[in-house]
């Protein structure tokens, strides 16, 4: 069975992660995380002395601790990997606060600045698949940990293609656990009125494919933008492609 036939066998709804699946905003996120964490680590080293905990943040840290997770969870997991303990704070904390929430809000400031200055264009292959599914009448949703999903979709000219957007703001308002929990994907499928067994998850992050697998969705498609096909399969992807155009007939 071809990749397209496998997709069509179970696809009564398409549930798409955003960053790295529909748009190359992962690079914007990576740059924003790097600038935020390295400034924080540099300041911490100046105040407390340089040691192993304050070595530079790298792209490897992004993939290991941050990629695909809700923003504050990414901050917590990275700091824990360095043995750094700071107060959790509150989502209302200003970006200047040295709390988990403050650092997460600081990162968002960097992200918004880069998005405004540079904009974002969707992956051409992803647009082709969206066109294909829309022509088949398949309802589509974005399920993203980002709190910037609406802004990114608008900047990329994609917002009107989706019946539903479940982002970090929606998840927090409804008390839905972030990925790798399947809660946001499950809620999206239920809201679209489609059984999980008839919905397809499209993800590029380890935490996202793990969420799709844990939720028992009909198909979990891993999009390899750098994590590695073997890693995506190991965490739950049924099928791995390097571009969504590979799923076209």
Phi and psi restraints in degrees (value plus and minus 20) as a CYANA .aco file:
   2 UNK   PHI     -91.8   -51.8
   2 UNK   PSI     147.2   187.2
   3 UNK   PHI     -80.9   -40.9
   3 UNK   PSI     -59.7   -19.7
   4 UNK   PHI     -87.6   -47.6
   4 UNK   PSI     -59.0   -19.0
   5 UNK   PHI     -85.8   -45.8
   5 UNK   PSI     -58.3   -18.3
   6 UNK   PHI     -82.3   -42.3
   6 UNK   PSI     -62.7   -22.7
   7 UNK   PHI     -83.5   -43.5
   7 UNK   PSI     -69.6   -29.6
   8 UNK   PHI     -87.6   -47.6
   8 UNK   PSI     -43.7    -3.7
   9 UNK   PHI     -84.1   -44.1
   9 UNK   PSI     -46.6    -6.6
  10 UNK   PHI    -147.9  -107.9
  10 UNK   PSI     -19.3    20.7
  11 UNK   PHI    -113.5   -73.5
  11 UNK   PSI      70.0   110.0
  12 UNK   PHI    -119.2   -79.2
  12 UNK   PSI     -25.8    14.2
  13 UNK   PHI    -178.6  -138.6
  13 UNK   PSI     122.7   162.7
  14 UNK   PHI    -131.3   -91.3
  14 UNK   PSI     102.8   142.8
  15 UNK   PHI    -133.2   -93.2
  15 UNK   PSI      90.2   130.2
  16 UNK   PHI    -129.6   -89.6
  16 UNK   PSI     106.7   146.7
  17 UNK   PHI     -84.2   -44.2
  17 UNK   PSI     141.5   181.5
  18 UNK   PHI    -119.9   -79.9
  18 UNK   PSI     -88.3   -48.3
  19 UNK   PHI     -87.8   -47.8
  19 UNK   PSI      99.6   139.6
  20 UNK   PHI      71.4   111.4
  20 UNK   PSI     -35.5     4.5
  21 UNK   PHI    -126.2   -86.2
  21 UNK   PSI     -72.2   -32.2
  22 UNK   PHI    -118.6   -78.6
  22 UNK   PSI     -56.1   -16.1
  23 UNK   PHI    -153.1  -113.1
  23 UNK   PSI     130.4   170.4
  24 UNK   PHI    -102.6   -62.6
  24 UNK   PSI      17.5    57.5
  25 UNK   PHI     -94.7   -54.7
  25 UNK   PSI     -27.4    12.6
  26 UNK   PHI     -77.0   -37.0
  26 UNK   PSI     -56.2   -16.2
  27 UNK   PHI     -87.6   -47.6
  27 UNK   PSI     -54.7   -14.7
  28 UNK   PHI     -88.3   -48.3
  28 UNK   PSI     -65.0   -25.0
  29 UNK   PHI     -80.5   -40.5
  29 UNK   PSI     -64.6   -24.6
  30 UNK   PHI     -80.4   -40.4
  30 UNK   PSI     -62.0   -22.0
  31 UNK   PHI     -86.2   -46.2
  31 UNK   PSI     -62.5   -22.5
  32 UNK   PHI     -84.7   -44.7
  32 UNK   PSI     -64.4   -24.4
  33 UNK   PHI     -80.6   -40.6
  33 UNK   PSI     -64.3   -24.3
  34 UNK   PHI     -82.4   -42.4
  34 UNK   PSI     -65.9   -25.9
  35 UNK   PHI     -84.1   -44.1
  35 UNK   PSI     -62.0   -22.0
  36 UNK   PHI     -87.3   -47.3
  36 UNK   PSI     -72.0   -32.0
  37 UNK   PHI     -86.4   -46.4
  37 UNK   PSI     -61.0   -21.0
  38 UNK   PHI     -89.1   -49.1
  38 UNK   PSI     -53.5   -13.5
  39 UNK   PHI     -86.0   -46.0
  39 UNK   PSI     -61.6   -21.6
  40 UNK   PHI     -82.9   -42.9
  40 UNK   PSI     -65.6   -25.6
  41 UNK   PHI     -86.5   -46.5
  41 UNK   PSI     -57.8   -17.8
  42 UNK   PHI     -84.7   -44.7
  42 UNK   PSI     -64.0   -24.0
  43 UNK   PHI     -84.9   -44.9
  43 UNK   PSI     -59.5   -19.5
  44 UNK   PHI     -84.6   -44.6
  44 UNK   PSI     -60.9   -20.9
  45 UNK   PHI     -83.6   -43.6
  45 UNK   PSI     -58.1   -18.1
  46 UNK   PHI     -85.9   -45.9
  46 UNK   PSI     -52.7   -12.7
  47 UNK   PHI    -106.1   -66.1
  47 UNK   PSI     -55.8   -15.8
  48 UNK   PHI    -135.8   -95.8
  48 UNK   PSI     -30.3     9.7
  49 UNK   PHI      80.8   120.8
  49 UNK   PSI     117.4   157.4
  50 UNK   PHI     -91.8   -51.8
  50 UNK   PSI     114.7   154.7
  51 UNK   PHI    -170.9  -130.9
  51 UNK   PSI    -189.9  -149.9
  52 UNK   PHI     -80.3   -40.3
  52 UNK   PSI     -51.0   -11.0
  53 UNK   PHI     -89.3   -49.3
  53 UNK   PSI     -41.2    -1.2
  54 UNK   PHI    -125.6   -85.6
  54 UNK   PSI      -7.3    32.7
  55 UNK   PHI     -83.9   -43.9
  55 UNK   PSI     136.5   176.5
  56 UNK   PHI     -78.4   -38.4
  56 UNK   PSI     121.8   161.8
  57 UNK   PHI     -94.0   -54.0
  57 UNK   PSI     118.5   158.5
  58 UNK   PHI    -148.7  -108.7
  58 UNK   PSI     154.1   194.1
  59 UNK   PHI     -81.5   -41.5
  59 UNK   PSI     -51.0   -11.0
  60 UNK   PHI     -81.5   -41.5
  60 UNK   PSI     -57.5   -17.5
  61 UNK   PHI     -84.0   -44.0
  61 UNK   PSI     -58.7   -18.7
  62 UNK   PHI     -78.7   -38.7
  62 UNK   PSI     -72.0   -32.0
  63 UNK   PHI     -87.8   -47.8
  63 UNK   PSI     -53.7   -13.7
  64 UNK   PHI     -98.5   -58.5
  64 UNK   PSI     -53.0   -13.0
  65 UNK   PHI    -145.8  -105.8
  65 UNK   PSI     -38.4     1.6
  66 UNK   PHI    -138.5   -98.5
  66 UNK   PSI     -60.2   -20.2
  67 UNK   PHI     -73.1   -33.1
  67 UNK   PSI     104.8   144.8
  68 UNK   PHI      62.3   102.3
  68 UNK   PSI     -25.3    14.7
  69 UNK   PHI    -116.3   -76.3
  69 UNK   PSI     137.4   177.4
  70 UNK   PHI     -75.3   -35.3
  70 UNK   PSI     127.9   167.9
  71 UNK   PHI     -74.2   -34.2
  71 UNK   PSI     -69.2   -29.2
  72 UNK   PHI     -88.0   -48.0
  72 UNK   PSI     -53.2   -13.2
  73 UNK   PHI     -84.3   -44.3
  73 UNK   PSI     -58.5   -18.5
  74 UNK   PHI     -82.5   -42.5
  74 UNK   PSI     -61.1   -21.1
  75 UNK   PHI     -82.1   -42.1
  75 UNK   PSI     -68.9   -28.9
  76 UNK   PHI     -78.2   -38.2
  76 UNK   PSI     -66.9   -26.9
  77 UNK   PHI     -87.4   -47.4
  77 UNK   PSI     -59.6   -19.6
  78 UNK   PHI     -85.9   -45.9
  78 UNK   PSI     -67.6   -27.6
  79 UNK   PHI     -80.2   -40.2
  79 UNK   PSI     -59.2   -19.2
  80 UNK   PHI     -82.9   -42.9
  80 UNK   PSI     -55.8   -15.8
  81 UNK   PHI     -85.7   -45.7
  81 UNK   PSI     -42.1    -2.1
  82 UNK   PHI    -122.0   -82.0
  82 UNK   PSI     -18.5    21.5
  83 UNK   PHI      50.0    90.0
  83 UNK   PSI       4.2    44.2
  84 UNK   PHI    -115.9   -75.9
  84 UNK   PSI     107.6   147.6
  85 UNK   PHI    -137.4   -97.4
  85 UNK   PSI     101.6   141.6
  86 UNK   PHI    -154.2  -114.2
  86 UNK   PSI     142.6   182.6
  87 UNK   PHI     -80.5   -40.5
  87 UNK   PSI     128.6   168.6
  88 UNK   PHI     -89.3   -49.3
  88 UNK   PSI     -59.6   -19.6
  89 UNK   PHI      55.2    95.2
  89 UNK   PSI    -176.0  -136.0
  90 UNK   PHI    -159.3  -119.3
  90 UNK   PSI     127.1   167.1
  91 UNK   PHI     -74.8   -34.8
  91 UNK   PSI     -41.1    -1.1
  92 UNK   PHI    -102.3   -62.3
  92 UNK   PSI     -22.3    17.7
  93 UNK   PHI     -78.6   -38.6
  93 UNK   PSI     120.8   160.8
  94 UNK   PHI     -89.8   -49.8
  94 UNK   PSI     137.7   177.7
  95 UNK   PHI     -79.0   -39.0
  95 UNK   PSI     -40.8    -0.8
  96 UNK   PHI     -98.8   -58.8
  96 UNK   PSI     -33.2     6.8
  97 UNK   PHI     -93.4   -53.4
  97 UNK   PSI     114.2   154.2
  98 UNK   PHI    -107.8   -67.8
  98 UNK   PSI      43.5    83.5
  99 UNK   PHI    -144.7  -104.7
  99 UNK   PSI     148.2   188.2
 100 UNK   PHI     -76.6   -36.6
 100 UNK   PSI     -68.2   -28.2
 101 UNK   PHI     -88.1   -48.1
 101 UNK   PSI     -57.9   -17.9
 102 UNK   PHI     -80.7   -40.7
 102 UNK   PSI     -63.9   -23.9
 103 UNK   PHI     -85.8   -45.8
 103 UNK   PSI     -59.8   -19.8
 104 UNK   PHI     -82.2   -42.2
 104 UNK   PSI     -60.5   -20.5
 105 UNK   PHI     -89.5   -49.5
 105 UNK   PSI     -52.9   -12.9
 106 UNK   PHI     -84.6   -44.6
 106 UNK   PSI     -62.5   -22.5
 107 UNK   PHI     -80.3   -40.3
 107 UNK   PSI     -60.3   -20.3
 108 UNK   PHI     -84.1   -44.1
 108 UNK   PSI     -51.6   -11.6
 109 UNK   PHI     -83.6   -43.6
 109 UNK   PSI     -64.9   -24.9
 110 UNK   PHI     -80.8   -40.8
 110 UNK   PSI     -64.9   -24.9
 111 UNK   PHI     -81.9   -41.9
 111 UNK   PSI     -67.1   -27.1
 112 UNK   PHI     -80.8   -40.8
 112 UNK   PSI     -57.0   -17.0
 113 UNK   PHI     -85.3   -45.3
 113 UNK   PSI     -65.9   -25.9
 114 UNK   PHI     -86.8   -46.8
 114 UNK   PSI     -61.6   -21.6
 115 UNK   PHI     -82.0   -42.0
 115 UNK   PSI     -61.1   -21.1
 116 UNK   PHI     -86.3   -46.3
 116 UNK   PSI     -61.2   -21.2
 117 UNK   PHI     -94.5   -54.5
 117 UNK   PSI     -59.7   -19.7
 118 UNK   PHI    -127.8   -87.8
 118 UNK   PSI     -41.0    -1.0
 119 UNK   PHI      48.4    88.4
 119 UNK   PSI    -192.9  -152.9
 120 UNK   PHI    -175.1  -135.1
 120 UNK   PSI     121.8   161.8
 121 UNK   PHI    -138.1   -98.1
 121 UNK   PSI     121.2   161.2
 122 UNK   PHI     -90.6   -50.6
 122 UNK   PSI     139.8   179.8
 123 UNK   PHI     -86.6   -46.6
 123 UNK   PSI     108.1   148.1
 124 UNK   PHI     -76.2   -36.2
 124 UNK   PSI     -61.2   -21.2
 125 UNK   PHI     -84.6   -44.6
 125 UNK   PSI     -52.7   -12.7
 126 UNK   PHI     -88.5   -48.5
 126 UNK   PSI     -60.0   -20.0
 127 UNK   PHI     -82.7   -42.7
 127 UNK   PSI     -60.0   -20.0
 128 UNK   PHI     -81.8   -41.8
 128 UNK   PSI     -61.1   -21.1
 129 UNK   PHI     -88.7   -48.7
 129 UNK   PSI     -59.8   -19.8
 130 UNK   PHI     -79.6   -39.6
 130 UNK   PSI     -62.5   -22.5
 131 UNK   PHI     -80.2   -40.2
 131 UNK   PSI     -63.8   -23.8
 132 UNK   PHI     -82.8   -42.8
 132 UNK   PSI     -67.5   -27.5
 133 UNK   PHI     -87.8   -47.8
 133 UNK   PSI     -57.6   -17.6
 134 UNK   PHI     -83.1   -43.1
 134 UNK   PSI     -59.5   -19.5
 135 UNK   PHI     -84.4   -44.4
 135 UNK   PSI     -46.8    -6.8
 136 UNK   PHI    -106.4   -66.4
 136 UNK   PSI     -24.3    15.7
 137 UNK   PHI      58.5    98.5
 137 UNK   PSI       2.3    42.3
 138 UNK   PHI    -102.1   -62.1
 138 UNK   PSI     103.3   143.3
 139 UNK   PHI     -89.1   -49.1
 139 UNK   PSI     124.2   164.2
 140 UNK   PHI    -145.8  -105.8
 140 UNK   PSI     125.2   165.2
 141 UNK   PHI    -158.4  -118.4
 141 UNK   PSI     130.7   170.7
 142 UNK   PHI    -121.1   -81.1
 142 UNK   PSI     111.8   151.8
 143 UNK   PHI    -146.7  -106.7
 143 UNK   PSI      81.8   121.8
 144 UNK   PHI    -150.2  -110.2
 144 UNK   PSI     123.3   163.3
 145 UNK   PHI     -94.5   -54.5
 145 UNK   PSI     -37.8     2.2
 146 UNK   PHI     -87.7   -47.7
 146 UNK   PSI     124.5   164.5
 147 UNK   PHI    -110.3   -70.3
 147 UNK   PSI     -17.8    22.2
 148 UNK   PHI    -126.1   -86.1
 148 UNK   PSI      -7.8    32.2
 149 UNK   PHI     -78.5   -38.5
 149 UNK   PSI     -65.3   -25.3
 150 UNK   PHI     -81.0   -41.0
 150 UNK   PSI     -62.6   -22.6
 151 UNK   PHI     -85.7   -45.7
 151 UNK   PSI     -60.5   -20.5
 152 UNK   PHI     -86.9   -46.9
 152 UNK   PSI     -65.0   -25.0
 153 UNK   PHI     -80.8   -40.8
 153 UNK   PSI     -61.1   -21.1
 154 UNK   PHI     -84.9   -44.9
 154 UNK   PSI     -64.2   -24.2
 155 UNK   PHI     -83.5   -43.5
 155 UNK   PSI     -52.3   -12.3
 156 UNK   PHI    -108.5   -68.5
 156 UNK   PSI     -23.7    16.3
 157 UNK   PHI      52.7    92.7
 157 UNK   PSI       9.4    49.4
 158 UNK   PHI    -132.8   -92.8
 158 UNK   PSI     -29.5    10.5
 159 UNK   PHI     -76.2   -36.2
 159 UNK   PSI     -59.1   -19.1
 160 UNK   PHI     -95.9   -55.9
 160 UNK   PSI     -22.2    17.8
 161 UNK   PHI    -103.6   -63.6
 161 UNK   PSI     -31.6     8.4
 162 UNK   PHI    -137.2   -97.2
 162 UNK   PSI     110.3   150.3
 163 UNK   PHI     -92.0   -52.0
 163 UNK   PSI     -42.0    -2.0
 164 UNK   PHI    -170.0  -130.0
 164 UNK   PSI     118.9   158.9
 165 UNK   PHI    -144.5  -104.5
 165 UNK   PSI      98.0   138.0
 166 UNK   PHI    -129.8   -89.8
 166 UNK   PSI      83.0   123.0
 167 UNK   PHI    -136.1   -96.1
 167 UNK   PSI    -191.1  -151.1
 168 UNK   PHI     -80.7   -40.7
 168 UNK   PSI     -53.8   -13.8
 169 UNK   PHI     -88.6   -48.6
 169 UNK   PSI     -63.9   -23.9
 170 UNK   PHI     -83.8   -43.8
 170 UNK   PSI     -63.8   -23.8
 171 UNK   PHI     -80.3   -40.3
 171 UNK   PSI     -63.7   -23.7
 172 UNK   PHI     -86.0   -46.0
 172 UNK   PSI     -62.4   -22.4
 173 UNK   PHI     -84.6   -44.6
 173 UNK   PSI     -51.5   -11.5
 174 UNK   PHI    -121.2   -81.2
 174 UNK   PSI     -17.2    22.8
 175 UNK   PHI      49.4    89.4
 175 UNK   PSI      11.8    51.8
 176 UNK   PHI    -111.1   -71.1
 176 UNK   PSI     108.1   148.1
 177 UNK   PHI     -85.2   -45.2
 177 UNK   PSI     126.8   166.8
 178 UNK   PHI     -99.3   -59.3
 178 UNK   PSI     147.6   187.6
 179 UNK   PHI     -79.2   -39.2
 179 UNK   PSI     121.6   161.6
 180 UNK   PHI    -103.3   -63.3
 180 UNK   PSI     -13.9    26.1
 181 UNK   PHI     -83.9   -43.9
 181 UNK   PSI     123.0   163.0
 182 UNK   PHI    -102.4   -62.4
 182 UNK   PSI     -14.3    25.7
 183 UNK   PHI     -77.2   -37.2
 183 UNK   PSI     -63.5   -23.5
 184 UNK   PHI     -89.7   -49.7
 184 UNK   PSI     -58.5   -18.5
 185 UNK   PHI     -87.6   -47.6
 185 UNK   PSI     -61.3   -21.3
 186 UNK   PHI     -81.8   -41.8
 186 UNK   PSI     -64.2   -24.2
 187 UNK   PHI     -83.7   -43.7
 187 UNK   PSI     -58.7   -18.7
 188 UNK   PHI     -82.9   -42.9
 188 UNK   PSI     -66.3   -26.3
 189 UNK   PHI     -82.4   -42.4
 189 UNK   PSI     -64.2   -24.2
 190 UNK   PHI     -81.9   -41.9
 190 UNK   PSI     -60.5   -20.5
 191 UNK   PHI     -86.6   -46.6
 191 UNK   PSI     -54.9   -14.9
 192 UNK   PHI     -97.8   -57.8
 192 UNK   PSI     -30.7     9.3
 193 UNK   PHI      57.6    97.6
 193 UNK   PSI       8.6    48.6
 194 UNK   PHI    -139.3   -99.3
 194 UNK   PSI     110.2   150.2
 195 UNK   PHI     -80.5   -40.5
 195 UNK   PSI     125.7   165.7
 196 UNK   PHI     -75.8   -35.8
 196 UNK   PSI     -54.8   -14.8
 197 UNK   PHI     -87.5   -47.5
 197 UNK   PSI     -32.2     7.8
 198 UNK   PHI    -134.4   -94.4
 198 UNK   PSI      -4.0    36.0
 199 UNK   PHI    -137.5   -97.5
 199 UNK   PSI     125.7   165.7
 200 UNK   PHI    -132.7   -92.7
 200 UNK   PSI     112.1   152.1
 201 UNK   PHI    -120.6   -80.6
 201 UNK   PSI     112.5   152.5
 202 UNK   PHI    -136.6   -96.6
 202 UNK   PSI      97.4   137.4
 203 UNK   PHI    -162.6  -122.6
 203 UNK   PSI     128.9   168.9
 204 UNK   PHI    -135.0   -95.0
 204 UNK   PSI     -25.0    15.0
 205 UNK   PHI    -128.3   -88.3
 205 UNK   PSI     127.9   167.9
 206 UNK   PHI     -77.5   -37.5
 206 UNK   PSI     -64.8   -24.8
 207 UNK   PHI     -84.8   -44.8
 207 UNK   PSI     -50.7   -10.7
 208 UNK   PHI     -94.0   -54.0
 208 UNK   PSI     -64.8   -24.8
 209 UNK   PHI     -87.2   -47.2
 209 UNK   PSI     -53.1   -13.1
 210 UNK   PHI     -82.9   -42.9
 210 UNK   PSI     -58.4   -18.4
 211 UNK   PHI     -84.2   -44.2
 211 UNK   PSI     -63.4   -23.4
 212 UNK   PHI     -82.2   -42.2
 212 UNK   PSI     -61.5   -21.5
 213 UNK   PHI     -87.4   -47.4
 213 UNK   PSI     -64.5   -24.5
 214 UNK   PHI     -83.2   -43.2
 214 UNK   PSI     -48.7    -8.7
 215 UNK   PHI    -103.8   -63.8
 215 UNK   PSI     -26.3    13.7
 216 UNK   PHI      48.6    88.6
 216 UNK   PSI      16.7    56.7
 217 UNK   PHI     -95.2   -55.2
 217 UNK   PSI     137.9   177.9
 218 UNK   PHI     -80.9   -40.9
 218 UNK   PSI     -54.4   -14.4
 219 UNK   PHI    -175.3  -135.3
 219 UNK   PSI     117.0   157.0
 220 UNK   PHI    -136.6   -96.6
 220 UNK   PSI      93.2   133.2
 221 UNK   PHI    -118.9   -78.9
 221 UNK   PSI      99.4   139.4
 222 UNK   PHI    -111.1   -71.1
 222 UNK   PSI     112.4   152.4
 223 UNK   PHI    -128.1   -88.1
 223 UNK   PSI      91.8   131.8
 224 UNK   PHI    -104.5   -64.5
 224 UNK   PSI      79.3   119.3
 225 UNK   PHI    -125.5   -85.5
 225 UNK   PSI      -5.5    34.5
 226 UNK   PHI     123.9   163.9
 226 UNK   PSI     -37.7     2.3
 227 UNK   PHI     -89.1   -49.1
 227 UNK   PSI     -58.0   -18.0
 228 UNK   PHI      92.3   132.3
 228 UNK   PSI     113.8   153.8
 229 UNK   PHI     -81.3   -41.3
 229 UNK   PSI     -62.8   -22.8
 230 UNK   PHI     -82.3   -42.3
 230 UNK   PSI     -59.0   -19.0
 231 UNK   PHI     -87.0   -47.0
 231 UNK   PSI     -60.7   -20.7
 232 UNK   PHI     -85.2   -45.2
 232 UNK   PSI     -62.6   -22.6
 233 UNK   PHI     -84.9   -44.9
 233 UNK   PSI     -60.0   -20.0
 234 UNK   PHI     -81.6   -41.6
 234 UNK   PSI     -48.1    -8.1
 235 UNK   PHI    -120.2   -80.2
 235 UNK   PSI     -16.9    23.1
 236 UNK   PHI     113.2   153.2
 236 UNK   PSI     -22.8    17.2
 237 UNK   PHI     -91.6   -51.6
 237 UNK   PSI     111.3   151.3
 238 UNK   PHI    -100.4   -60.4
 238 UNK   PSI     -51.1   -11.1
 239 UNK   PHI    -163.8  -123.8
 239 UNK   PSI     116.6   156.6
 240 UNK   PHI    -143.5  -103.5
 240 UNK   PSI     111.4   151.4
 241 UNK   PHI    -147.8  -107.8
 241 UNK   PSI     140.3   180.3
 242 UNK   PHI    -114.7   -74.7
 242 UNK   PSI     -35.8     4.2
 243 UNK   PHI    -173.4  -133.4
 243 UNK   PSI     122.2   162.2
 244 UNK   PHI     -87.3   -47.3
 244 UNK   PSI     -36.6     3.4
 245 UNK   PHI     -83.9   -43.9
 245 UNK   PSI     -39.9     0.1
 246 UNK   PHI     -86.1   -46.1
 246 UNK   PSI     -34.2     5.8
 247 UNK   PHI    -112.4   -72.4
 247 UNK   PSI     -21.6    18.4
 248 UNK   PHI     -96.3   -56.3
 248 UNK   PSI     131.7   171.7
